[in-house]
């Protein structure tokens, strides 16, 4: 009888430990909305950063966006950096803006679940994550709508 009780204690404790130790696995995905195909799927973790580098097509101004994966699976645009002001870029006096020798750095801190983009015809858009680079125009046709999202190992977009 004692050995049966010990057996059940071991089984129950291993089940509890597995539930406690299970961490959700997140993925950064680039989805082509035109046909719902997954263009990129990158394993990421809470706290990881990824970057979107692109050229502002109106002013030909390079822009560098930094994002961070949050615990609940959403991501946050931390900063936007560029060498000079251009059309559509943050500039209002109420914004947290700093200046380095070469860049304007705007602390944005905007949380999002989806980053909708359209693949540019004329300029390069690059996503950098975990040491890899992905050029959108080499993954999809110019003009295609794409979404950058965070998904989980349970499948689908994180709805937390």
LUMTIZA-407998 format. One record per residue: x, y, z of N, C-alpha, C, CB in turn; residue number from 1. Coordinates in nm, 4 decimals, always signed. Glycine has a CB too. Example, Ala and Ser with C-alpha at 12.3 -4.5 7.8 and 13.67 -1.06 7.14 Angstrom:
<nodes>
NODE      n_u      n_v      n_w     ca_u     ca_v     ca_w      c_u      c_v      c_w     cb_u     cb_v     cb_w  nr
NODE  +1.3190  -0.5690  +0.7800  +1.2300  -0.4500  +0.7800  +1.3200  -0.3300  +0.7800  +1.1308  -0.4473  +0.9046   1
NODE  +1.2850  -0.2250  +0.7080  +1.3670  -0.1060  +0.7140  +1.2900  +0.0030  +0.7870  +1.4084  -0.0598  +0.5725   2
</nodes>
This chain:
<nodes>
NODE      n_u      n_v      n_w     ca_u     ca_v     ca_w      c_u      c_v      c_w     cb_u     cb_v     cb_w  nr
NODE  +0.0823  -0.1199  +0.0000  +0.0000  +0.0000  +0.0000  +0.0866  +0.1262  +0.0000  -0.0936  -0.0001  +0.1211   1
NODE  +0.1931  +0.1254  +0.0825  +0.2830  +0.2407  +0.0895  +0.3501  +0.2634  -0.0457  +0.3896  +0.2204  +0.1998   2
NODE  +0.3909  +0.1551  -0.1109  +0.4563  +0.1708  -0.2414  +0.3595  +0.2263  -0.3460  +0.5130  +0.0363  -0.2890   3
NODE  +0.2332  +0.1923  -0.3365  +0.1330  +0.2465  -0.4275  +0.1143  +0.3964  -0.4058  -0.0001  +0.1736  -0.4092   4
NODE  +0.1131  +0.4397  -0.2820  +0.1017  +0.5828  -0.2496  +0.2237  +0.6578  -0.3013  +0.0865  +0.6039  -0.0965   5
NODE  +0.3426  +0.6021  -0.2810  +0.4662  +0.6655  -0.3294  +0.4628  +0.6754  -0.4821  +0.5919  +0.5854  -0.2828   6
NODE  +0.4158  +0.5704  -0.5478  +0.4047  +0.5712  -0.6935  +0.3159  +0.6861  -0.7414  +0.3491  +0.4373  -0.7433   7
NODE  +0.1989  +0.7022  -0.6803  +0.1075  +0.8102  -0.7190  +0.1657  +0.9482  -0.6886  -0.0261  +0.7939  -0.6473   8
NODE  +0.2387  +0.9603  -0.5801  +0.3033  +1.0883  -0.5474  +0.4057  +1.1234  -0.6547  +0.3714  +1.0822  -0.4077   9
NODE  +0.4841  +1.0259  -0.6973  +0.5847  +1.0500  -0.8019  +0.5168  +1.0893  -0.9329  +0.6731  +0.9242  -0.8232  10
NODE  +0.4127  +1.0182  -0.9704  +0.3407  +1.0492  -1.0946  +0.2815  +1.1894  -1.0892  +0.2293  +0.9459  -1.1199  11
NODE  +0.2160  +1.2228  -0.9821  +0.1525  +1.3545  -0.9687  +0.2572  +1.4646  -0.9666  +0.0669  +1.3609  -0.8412  12
NODE  +0.3677  +1.4450  -0.8948  +0.4702  +1.5502  -0.8887  +0.5378  +1.5698  -1.0238  +0.5755  +1.5162  -0.7826  13
NODE  +0.5585  +1.4624  -1.1002  +0.6191  +1.4807  -1.2327  +0.5236  +1.5539  -1.3260  +0.6586  +1.3449  -1.2936  14
NODE  +0.3941  +1.5275  -1.3148  +0.2953  +1.5992  -1.3949  +0.2949  +1.7473  -1.3595  +0.1554  +1.5392  -1.3745  15
NODE  +0.2982  +1.7788  -1.2310  +0.2999  +1.9187  -1.1863  +0.4263  +1.9876  -1.2343  +0.2897  +1.9275  -1.0325  16
NODE  +0.5408  +1.9222  -1.2227  +0.6668  +1.9819  -1.2681  +0.6650  +2.0068  -1.4180  +0.7848  +1.8917  -1.2318  17
NODE  +0.6092  +1.9142  -1.4955  +0.6021  +1.9349  -1.6400  +0.5152  +2.0542  -1.6742  +0.5489  +1.8103  -1.7091  18
NODE  +0.4033  +2.0714  -1.6061  +0.3159  +2.1860  -1.6308  +0.3850  +2.3164  -1.5928  +0.1848  +2.1711  -1.5529  19
NODE  +0.4583  +2.3166  -1.4809  +0.5263  +2.4384  -1.4360  +0.6426  +2.4736  -1.5265  +0.5754  +2.4223  -1.2930  20
NODE  +0.7117  +2.3727  -1.5782  +0.8308  +2.3967  -1.6595  +0.7983  +2.4234  -1.8061  +0.9239  +2.2786  -1.6495  21
NODE  +0.6758  +2.3970  -1.8468  +0.6383  +2.4208  -1.9866  +0.6339  +2.5707  -2.0145  +0.5010  +2.3558  -2.0186  22
NODE  +0.7181  +2.6124  -2.1050  +0.7173  +2.7523  -2.1457  +0.6648  +2.7596  -2.2883  +0.8597  +2.8160  -2.1345  23
NODE  +0.5851  +2.8584  -2.3120  +0.5309  +2.8765  -2.4457  +0.6430  +2.9130  -2.5417  +0.4211  +2.9847  -2.4464  24
NODE  +0.6479  +2.8455  -2.6539  +0.7444  +2.8777  -2.7589  +0.6791  +2.9759  -2.8545  +0.7923  +2.7492  -2.8343  25
NODE  +0.7481  +3.0853  -2.8801  +0.6975  +3.1876  -2.9705  +0.7729  +3.1833  -3.1029  +0.7091  +3.3268  -2.9066  26
NODE  +0.7041  +3.2284  -3.2080  +0.7631  +3.2380  -3.3412  +0.7276  +3.3729  -3.4016  +0.7146  +3.1222  -3.4327  27
NODE  +0.8255  +3.4350  -3.4630  +0.7993  +3.5535  -3.5436  +0.7689  +3.5011  -3.6835  +0.9220  +3.6562  -3.5427  28
NODE  +0.6535  +3.5391  -3.7356  +0.6153  +3.4941  -3.8690  +0.5869  +3.6137  -3.9589  +0.4924  +3.4019  -3.8620  29
NODE  +0.6244  +3.5985  -4.0836  +0.5853  +3.6931  -4.1876  +0.4885  +3.6171  -4.2777  +0.7112  +3.7498  -4.2686  30
NODE  +0.3651  +3.6670  -4.2840  +0.2573  +3.6003  -4.3566  +0.2188  +3.6841  -4.4783  +0.1341  +3.5771  -4.2646  31
NODE  +0.2118  +3.6210  -4.5945  +0.1611  +3.6887  -4.7135  +0.0087  +3.6833  -4.7074  +0.2161  +3.6224  -4.8462  32
NODE  -0.0548  +3.7980  -4.6889  -0.2009  +3.8024  -4.6760  -0.2719  +3.7718  -4.8075  -0.2444  +3.9388  -4.6255  33
NODE  -0.2000  +3.7834  -4.9160  -0.2605  +3.7561  -5.0469  -0.3040  +3.6092  -5.0575  -0.1610  +3.7905  -5.1603  34
NODE  -0.2225  +3.5189  -4.9979  -0.2540  +3.3758  -5.0063  -0.2370  +3.3029  -4.8726  -0.1661  +3.3102  -5.1110  35
NODE  -0.2164  +3.3785  -4.7645  -0.1996  +3.3239  -4.6288  -0.0802  +3.2302  -4.6143  -0.3240  +3.2507  -4.5883  36
NODE  +0.0186  +3.2422  -4.7009  +0.1371  +3.1572  -4.6890  +0.2338  +3.2162  -4.5862  +0.2072  +3.1414  -4.8265  37
NODE  +0.3028  +3.1270  -4.5165  +0.4047  +3.1687  -4.4199  +0.5351  +3.1866  -4.4969  +0.4208  +3.0638  -4.3023  38
NODE  +0.5841  +3.3096  -4.5022  +0.7069  +3.3398  -4.5759  +0.8304  +3.3171  -4.4901  +0.7045  +3.4838  -4.6262  39
NODE  +0.8186  +3.3473  -4.3608  +0.9286  +3.3322  -4.2658  +0.8687  +3.2863  -4.1339  +1.0097  +3.4661  -4.2484  40
NODE  +0.9363  +3.1921  -4.0681  +0.8969  +3.1492  -3.9333  +1.0251  +3.1326  -3.8534  +0.8121  +3.0147  -3.9358  41
NODE  +1.0432  +3.2192  -3.7524  +1.1667  +3.2241  -3.6750  +1.1339  +3.1985  -3.5287  +1.2387  +3.3609  -3.6927  42
NODE  +1.2039  +3.1048  -3.4673  +1.1854  +3.0797  -3.3245  +1.2408  +3.1987  -3.2464  +1.2555  +2.9466  -3.2808  43
NODE  +1.1581  +3.2538  -3.1574  +1.1990  +3.3679  -3.0750  +1.1603  +3.3407  -2.9303  +1.1338  +3.5005  -3.1257  44
NODE  +1.2144  +3.4211  -2.8413  +1.1844  +3.4089  -2.6985  +1.1456  +3.5453  -2.6441  +1.3056  +3.3509  -2.6203  45
NODE  +1.0807  +3.5426  -2.5309  +1.0453  +3.6670  -2.4631  +1.1733  +3.7467  -2.4395  +0.9705  +3.6392  -2.3281  46
NODE  +1.1696  +3.8746  -2.4731  +1.2863  +3.9609  -2.4561  +1.3726  +3.9741  -2.5802  +1.3697  +3.9099  -2.3450  47
NODE  +1.3547  +3.8839  -2.6772  +1.4310  +3.8947  -2.8018  +1.3914  +4.0219  -2.8756  +1.4080  +3.7706  -2.8916  48
NODE  +1.4868  +4.0744  -2.9493  +1.4600  +4.1909  -3.0337  +1.4662  +4.1496  -3.1800  +1.5610  +4.3053  -3.0047  49
NODE  +1.3885  +4.2184  -3.2608  +1.4016  +4.2055  -3.4049  +1.3932  +4.3455  -3.4639  +1.2915  +4.1108  -3.4650  50
NODE  +1.4355  +4.3581  -3.5891  +1.4543  +4.4897  -3.6489  +1.3912  +4.4940  -3.7878  +1.6041  +4.5251  -3.6566  51
NODE  +1.3381  +4.6097  -3.8208  +1.2894  +4.6365  -3.9559  +1.3673  +4.7560  -4.0077  +1.1338  +4.6631  -3.9585  52
NODE  +1.4427  +4.7345  -4.1133  +1.5195  +4.8412  -4.1773  +1.4572  +4.8662  -4.3143  +1.6727  +4.8038  -4.1895  53
NODE  +1.4347  +4.9918  -4.3441  +1.3753  +5.0242  -4.4736  +1.4126  +5.1662  -4.5125  +1.2216  +5.0074  -4.4700  54
NODE  +1.3823  +5.2007  -4.6351  +1.4047  +5.3353  -4.6869  +1.2685  +5.4016  -4.7022  +1.4830  +5.3328  -4.8236  55
NODE  +1.2520  +5.5188  -4.6435  +1.1297  +5.5966  -4.6631  +1.1258  +5.6324  -4.8111  +1.1254  +5.7264  -4.5705  56
NODE  +1.0291  +5.5789  -4.8829  +1.0285  +5.5930  -5.0289  +1.0091  +5.7364  -5.0764  +0.9206  +5.5072  -5.0872  57
NODE  +0.9487  +5.8206  -4.9958  +0.9262  +5.9602  -5.0358  +1.0546  +6.0424  -5.0257  +0.8166  +6.0237  -4.9486  58
NODE  +1.1228  +6.0315  -4.9104  +1.2418  +6.1140  -4.8862  +1.3731  +6.0380  -4.9025  +1.2356  +6.1722  -4.7478  59
NODE  +1.3637  +5.9084  -4.9340  +1.4818  +5.8217  -4.9426  +1.5634  +5.8268  -4.8132  +1.5700  +5.8629  -5.0624  60
NODE  +1.4921  +5.8332  -4.7031  +1.5496  +5.8426  -4.5697  +1.5566  +5.7022  -4.5085  +1.4662  +5.9390  -4.4796  61
NODE  +1.6764  +5.6513  -4.4728  +1.6820  +5.5199  -4.4089  +1.6190  +5.5242  -4.2693  +1.8277  +5.4709  -4.4001  62
NODE  +1.5406  +5.4206  -4.2373  +1.4721  +5.4122  -4.1083  +1.5056  +5.2770  -4.0465  +1.3165  +5.4307  -4.1242  63
NODE  +1.5335  +5.2778  -3.9159  +1.5695  +5.1569  -3.8429  +1.4757  +5.1429  -3.7230  +1.7193  +5.1607  -3.7974  64
NODE  +1.3864  +5.0436  -3.7286  +1.2913  +5.0196  -3.6202  +1.3391  +4.9016  -3.5363  +1.1487  +4.9931  -3.6761  65
NODE  +1.3287  +4.9153  -3.4045  +1.3652  +4.8086  -3.3114  +1.2406  +4.7635  -3.2365  +1.4753  +4.8559  -3.2121  66
NODE  +1.2151  +4.6335  -3.2395  +1.0994  +4.5728  -3.1733  +1.1476  +4.4747  -3.0670  +1.0074  +4.5012  -3.2762  67
NODE  +1.0637  +4.4518  -2.9666  +1.0962  +4.3555  -2.8611  +0.9763  +4.2651  -2.8367  +1.1378  +4.4281  -2.7300  68
NODE  +1.0027  +4.1336  -2.8246  +0.8979  +4.0354  -2.7958  +0.8622  +4.0466  -2.6478  +0.9442  +3.8892  -2.8322  69
NODE  +0.7335  +4.0588  -2.6189  +0.6848  +4.0702  -2.4807  +0.6375  +3.9340  -2.4301  +0.5698  +4.1740  -2.4714  70
NODE  +0.6210  +3.9252  -2.2970  +0.5810  +3.7988  -2.2347  +0.4490  +3.7454  -2.2860  +0.5724  +3.8158  -2.0866  71
NODE  +0.3575  +3.8321  -2.3174  +0.2260  +3.7848  -2.3603  +0.2196  +3.7588  -2.5107  +0.1198  +3.8857  -2.3215  72
NODE  +0.3341  +3.7570  -2.5751  +0.3386  +3.7225  -2.7166  +0.3180  +3.8379  -2.8120  +0.2378  +3.6211  -2.7443  73
NODE  +0.2846  +3.9533  -2.7600  +0.2769  +4.0699  -2.8473  +0.4173  +4.1267  -2.8613  +0.1771  +4.1775  -2.7912  74
NODE  +0.4330  +4.2257  -2.9454  +0.5639  +4.2889  -2.9579  +0.5481  +4.4389  -2.9494  +0.6328  +4.2490  -3.0900  75
NODE  +0.6590  +4.5037  -2.9227  +0.6576  +4.6471  -2.8961  +0.7604  +4.7148  -2.9858  +0.6866  +4.6769  -2.7461  76
NODE  +0.7171  +4.8190  -3.0565  +0.8109  +4.9037  -3.1303  +0.8787  +4.9917  -3.0269  +0.7386  +4.9898  -3.2426  77
NODE  +1.0048  +4.9621  -2.9959  +1.0778  +5.0374  -2.8942  +1.1253  +5.1715  -2.9468  +1.1960  +4.9572  -2.8442  78
NODE  +1.2021  +5.1660  -3.0560  +1.2596  +5.2896  -3.1097  +1.2504  +5.2917  -3.2614  +1.4058  +5.3049  -3.0655  79
NODE  +1.2512  +5.4137  -3.3130  +1.2636  +5.4373  -3.4562  +1.3792  +5.5347  -3.4721  +1.1290  +5.4934  -3.5202  80
NODE  +1.4734  +5.4993  -3.5575  +1.5928  +5.5824  -3.5766  +1.6072  +5.6179  -3.7239  +1.7201  +5.5095  -3.5256  81
NODE  +1.6523  +5.7409  -3.7474  +1.6744  +5.7867  -3.8841  +1.7709  +5.9052  -3.8798  +1.5393  +5.8259  -3.9535  82
NODE  +1.8423  +5.9322  -3.9916  +1.9431  +6.0384  -3.9906  +1.8861  +6.1796  -3.9994  +2.0374  +6.0175  -4.1035  83
NODE  +1.7671  +6.1958  -4.0548  +1.7052  +6.3281  -4.0630  +1.5541  +6.3090  -4.0745  +1.7614  +6.4105  -4.1848  84
NODE  +1.4802  +6.4135  -4.0489  +1.3344  +6.4049  -4.0524  +1.2839  +6.3883  -4.1945  +1.2721  +6.5286  -3.9892  85
NODE  +1.1808  +6.3056  -4.2083  +1.1181  +6.2838  -4.3375  +0.9683  +6.2704  -4.3203  +1.1758  +6.1596  -4.4060  86
NODE  +0.8991  +6.2566  -4.4299  +0.7536  +6.2449  -4.4296  +0.7117  +6.1232  -4.3465  +0.6991  +6.2337  -4.5747  87
NODE  +0.6160  +6.1441  -4.2554  +0.5594  +6.0351  -4.1771  +0.6395  +5.9914  -4.0570  +0.5403  +5.9206  -4.2629  88
NODE  +0.7471  +6.0616  -4.0254  +0.8285  +6.0204  -3.9116  +0.7984  +6.1060  -3.7893  +0.9770  +6.0286  -3.9464  89
NODE  +0.8155  +6.0434  -3.6706  +0.7855  +6.1094  -3.5438  +0.8701  +6.2360  -3.5284  +0.8104  +6.0131  -3.4254  90
NODE  +0.8033  +6.3452  -3.4880  +0.8789  +6.4689  -3.4682  +0.8169  +6.5596  -3.3633  +0.8903  +6.5435  -3.5983  91
NODE  +0.6988  +6.5294  -3.3151  +0.6251  +6.6180  -3.2254  +0.7027  +6.6429  -3.0962  +0.4876  +6.5588  -3.1937  92
NODE  +0.6932  +6.7623  -3.0431  +0.7664  +6.8005  -2.9222  +0.7305  +6.7142  -2.8016  +0.7398  +6.9457  -2.8898  93
NODE  +0.6123  +6.6540  -2.7995  +0.5724  +6.5697  -2.6864  +0.6373  +6.4313  -2.6914  +0.4209  +6.5551  -2.6837  94
NODE  +0.7010  +6.3968  -2.8002  +0.7652  +6.2663  -2.8143  +0.8993  +6.2657  -2.7418  +0.7843  +6.2307  -2.9632  95
NODE  +0.9397  +6.1456  -2.6967  +1.0693  +6.1269  -2.6315  +1.1741  +6.1082  -2.7409  +1.0671  +6.0039  -2.5325  96
NODE  +1.2391  +6.2168  -2.7798  +1.3333  +6.2159  -2.8913  +1.4722  +6.2532  -2.8414  +1.2877  +6.3129  -3.0027  97
NODE  +1.5695  +6.1736  -2.8854  +1.7091  +6.2015  -2.8521  +1.7868  +6.2129  -2.9830  +1.7699  +6.0895  -2.7591  98
NODE  +1.8996  +6.2757  -2.9742  +1.9822  +6.2952  -3.0929  +2.1212  +6.2407  -3.0651  +1.9886  +6.4453  -3.1334  99
NODE  +2.1716  +6.1593  -3.1563  +2.3101  +6.1151  -3.1483  +2.3869  +6.1929  -3.2549  +2.3233  +5.9584  -3.1687 100
NODE  +2.5124  +6.1612  -3.2708  +2.5920  +6.2302  -3.3724  +2.5341  +6.2111  -3.5126  +2.7361  +6.1804  -3.3687 101
NODE  +2.4747  +6.0943  -3.5365  +2.4311  +6.0635  -3.6722  +2.2825  +6.0342  -3.6865  +2.5074  +5.9479  -3.7224 102
NODE  +2.2107  +6.0116  -3.5742  +2.0716  +5.9678  -3.5854  +1.9782  +6.0424  -3.4914  +2.0622  +5.8202  -3.5583 103
NODE  +1.8552  +6.0567  -3.5361  +1.7443  +6.0979  -3.4506  +1.6879  +5.9669  -3.3946  +1.6332  +6.1840  -3.5306 104
NODE  +1.6738  +5.9573  -3.2619  +1.6248  +5.8348  -3.1984  +1.4960  +5.8674  -3.1246  +1.7314  +5.7743  -3.1009 105
NODE  +1.3866  +5.8060  -3.1694  +1.2558  +5.8303  -3.1090  +1.2179  +5.7073  -3.0262  +1.1469  +5.8609  -3.2186 106
NODE  +1.1941  +5.7274  -2.8964  +1.1430  +5.6196  -2.8114  +0.9924  +5.6134  -2.8310  +1.1800  +5.6420  -2.6598 107
NODE  +0.9467  +5.5085  -2.8967  +0.8068  +5.4979  -2.9362  +0.7260  +5.4180  -2.8339  +0.7958  +5.4331  -3.0741 108
NODE  +0.7747  +5.2996  -2.7967  +0.7077  +5.2096  -2.7016  +0.5612  +5.1862  -2.7378  +0.7169  +5.2664  -2.5603 109
NODE  +0.5380  +5.1422  -2.8602  +0.4026  +5.1150  -2.9099  +0.3842  +4.9637  -2.9221  +0.3776  +5.1857  -3.0479 110
NODE  +0.2901  +4.9087  -2.8434  +0.2639  +4.7654  -2.8484  +0.1693  +4.7320  -2.9629  +0.2055  +4.7168  -2.7154 111
NODE  +0.1897  +4.6124  -3.0195  +0.1054  +4.5693  -3.1309  +0.1040  +4.4178  -3.1397  +0.1543  +4.6301  -3.2635 112
NODE  +0.0012  +4.3655  -3.2028  -0.0075  +4.2227  -3.2317  +0.0220  +4.1942  -3.3780  -0.1455  +4.1693  -3.1950 113
NODE  +0.0017  +4.2931  -3.4615  +0.0229  +4.2779  -3.6061  +0.0948  +4.4014  -3.6582  -0.1127  +4.2566  -3.6817 114
NODE  +0.1958  +4.3784  -3.7405  +0.2600  +4.4874  -3.8129  +0.2287  +4.4658  -3.9608  +0.4165  +4.4924  -3.7858 115
NODE  +0.1279  +4.5369  -4.0130  +0.0935  +4.5205  -4.1545  +0.1898  +4.6016  -4.2419  -0.0533  +4.5641  -4.1806 116
NODE  +0.2407  +4.5389  -4.3447  +0.3320  +4.6049  -4.4386  +0.2875  +4.5722  -4.5805  +0.4804  +4.5603  -4.4149 117
NODE  +0.3352  +4.6518  -4.6731  +0.3175  +4.6202  -4.8145  +0.4581  +4.6126  -4.8730  +0.2270  +4.7283  -4.8898 118
NODE  +0.4863  +4.5045  -4.9442  +0.6191  +4.4860  -5.0022  +0.6424  +4.5960  -5.1045  +0.6337  +4.3447  -5.0675 119
NODE  +0.7518  +4.6677  -5.0863  +0.7827  +4.7823  -5.1723  +0.8325  +4.7366  -5.3095  +0.8879  +4.8723  -5.1055 120
NODE  +0.8019  +4.8181  -5.4098  +0.8510  +4.7941  -5.5456  +0.9907  +4.8522  -5.5642  +0.7548  +4.8543  -5.6487 121
NODE  +1.0186  +4.9635  -5.4967  +1.1370  +5.0425  -5.5305  +1.2452  +5.0456  -5.4242  +1.0962  +5.1803  -5.5597 122
NODE  +1.2140  +5.0105  -5.3007  +1.3145  +5.0181  -5.1944  +1.3199  +4.8853  -5.1190  +1.2831  +5.1352  -5.0968 123
NODE  +1.4327  +4.8615  -5.0540  +1.4516  +4.7376  -4.9788  +1.3928  +4.7496  -4.8386  +1.6008  +4.7019  -4.9708 124
NODE  +1.3213  +4.6459  -4.7969  +1.2708  +4.6345  -4.6600  +1.3308  +4.5059  -4.6031  +1.1108  +4.6328  -4.6548 125
NODE  +1.3990  +4.5181  -4.4915  +1.4718  +4.4048  -4.4369  +1.4301  +4.3796  -4.2928  +1.6230  +4.4284  -4.4456 126
NODE  +1.3964  +4.2545  -4.2614  +1.3716  +4.2138  -4.1234  +1.4948  +4.1382  -4.0764  +1.2412  +4.1256  -4.1107 127
NODE  +1.5468  +4.1798  -3.9614  +1.6626  +4.1130  -3.9017  +1.6202  +4.0522  -3.7682  +1.7821  +4.2127  -3.8824 128
NODE  +1.6559  +3.9254  -3.7492  +1.6199  +3.8565  -3.6251  +1.7166  +3.7405  -3.6027  +1.4722  +3.8054  -3.6298 129
NODE  +1.7675  +3.7295  -3.4821  +1.8559  +3.6182  -3.4439  +1.9720  +3.5981  -3.5417  +1.7756  +3.4896  -3.4342 130
NODE  +2.0298  +3.7076  -3.5869  +2.1461  +3.7001  -3.6746  +2.1152  +3.6731  -3.8211  +2.2363  +3.5954  -3.6256 131
NODE  +1.9900  +3.6612  -3.8563  +1.9495  +3.6368  -3.9949  +1.8823  +3.7613  -4.0519  +1.8542  +3.5149  -4.0040 132
NODE  +1.8895  +3.7756  -4.1843  +1.8246  +3.8875  -4.2536  +1.7291  +3.8332  -4.3593  +1.9302  +3.9819  -4.3185 133
NODE  +1.6136  +3.8969  -4.3690  +1.5113  +3.8558  -4.4648  +1.4657  +3.9794  -4.5415  +1.3903  +3.7859  -4.3931 134
NODE  +1.4899  +3.9815  -4.6714  +1.4499  +4.0936  -4.7557  +1.3110  +4.0622  -4.8111  +1.5538  +4.1190  -4.8717 135
NODE  +1.2150  +4.1484  -4.7783  +1.0754  +4.1195  -4.8121  +1.0533  +4.0980  -4.9614  +0.9871  +4.2318  -4.7643 136
NODE  +1.1207  +4.1781  -5.0452  +1.0985  +4.1657  -5.1900  +1.1541  +4.0351  -5.2469  +1.1620  +4.2835  -5.2624 137
NODE  +1.2380  +3.9648  -5.1707  +1.2843  +3.8335  -5.2164  +1.1917  +3.7218  -5.1672  +1.4280  +3.8079  -5.1679 138
NODE  +1.0973  +3.7563  -5.0800  +1.0025  +3.6582  -5.0263  +0.8647  +3.6673  -5.0911  +0.9890  +3.6764  -4.8770 139
NODE  +0.8292  +3.7869  -5.1382  +0.6963  +3.8108  -5.1960  +0.7091  +3.9151  -5.3064  +0.5943  +3.8578  -5.0867 140
NODE  +0.6071  +3.9242  -5.3883  +0.6061  +4.0208  -5.4980  +0.5820  +4.1619  -5.4458  +0.4990  +3.9836  -5.6013 141
NODE  +0.6380  +4.2596  -5.5167  +0.6112  +4.3989  -5.4842  +0.4615  +4.4252  -5.4842  +0.6819  +4.4921  -5.5830 142
NODE  +0.4154  +4.4968  -5.3840  +0.2737  +4.5269  -5.3713  +0.1958  +4.4281  -5.2864  +0.2132  +4.5332  -5.5052 143
NODE  +0.2534  +4.3099  -5.2598  +0.1827  +4.2115  -5.1771  +0.1704  +4.2614  -5.0335  +0.2556  +4.0755  -5.1802 144
NODE  +0.0539  +4.2411  -4.9722  +0.0381  +4.2762  -4.8310  +0.0933  +4.1631  -4.7437  -0.1117  +4.3038  -4.7971 145
NODE  +0.1742  +4.1986  -4.6452  +0.2277  +4.0996  -4.5513  +0.2037  +4.1476  -4.4088  +0.3795  +4.0751  -4.5762 146
NODE  +0.1927  +4.0522  -4.3181  +0.1804  +4.0818  -4.1758  +0.2973  +4.0195  -4.1026  +0.0460  +4.0301  -4.1189 147
NODE  +0.3542  +4.0942  -4.0090  +0.4506  +4.0394  -3.9144  +0.3716  +4.0137  -3.7871  +0.5745  +4.1372  -3.8899 148
NODE  +0.3748  +3.8881  -3.7397  +0.2994  +3.8506  -3.6206  +0.3838  +3.7602  -3.5318  +0.1676  +3.7806  -3.6591 149
NODE  +0.3387  +3.7422  -3.4088  +0.3985  +3.6464  -3.3172  +0.2967  +3.5343  -3.2979  +0.4383  +3.7136  -3.1797 150
NODE  +0.3408  +3.4098  -3.3208  +0.2551  +3.2939  -3.2987  +0.3157  +3.2095  -3.1870  +0.2382  +3.2102  -3.4295 151
NODE  +0.2409  +3.1092  -3.1438  +0.2882  +3.0219  -3.0362  +0.2984  +2.8789  -3.0859  +0.1945  +3.0295  -2.9139 152
NODE  +0.3610  +2.7936  -3.0033  +0.3732  +2.6525  -3.0396  +0.2392  +2.5806  -3.0359  +0.4708  +2.5831  -2.9469 153
NODE  +0.1385  +2.6433  -2.9754  +0.0039  +2.5863  -2.9773  -0.0640  +2.6119  -3.1111  -0.0806  +2.6444  -2.8634 154
NODE  -0.0027  +2.6941  -3.1936  -0.0571  +2.7230  -3.3261  -0.1401  +2.8486  -3.3263  -0.1400  +2.6074  -3.3754 155
NODE  -0.1340  +2.9204  -3.4350  -0.2140  +3.0417  -3.4502  -0.1537  +3.1604  -3.3793  -0.3526  +3.0187  -3.3992 156
NODE  -0.2135  +3.2750  -3.4049  -0.1676  +3.3996  -3.3457  -0.1997  +3.4003  -3.1979  -0.2311  +3.5206  -3.4154 157
NODE  -0.1096  +3.4571  -3.1180  -0.1331  +3.4645  -2.9742  -0.2444  +3.5638  -2.9465  -0.0043  +3.5044  -2.8987 158
NODE  -0.3482  +3.5189  -2.8782  -0.4640  +3.6037  -2.8504  -0.4697  +3.6502  -2.7067  -0.5902  +3.5306  -2.8838 159
NODE  -0.3586  +3.6499  -2.6371  -0.3586  +3.6976  -2.4969  -0.3920  +3.8430  -2.4887  -0.2241  +3.6732  -2.4310 160
</nodes>
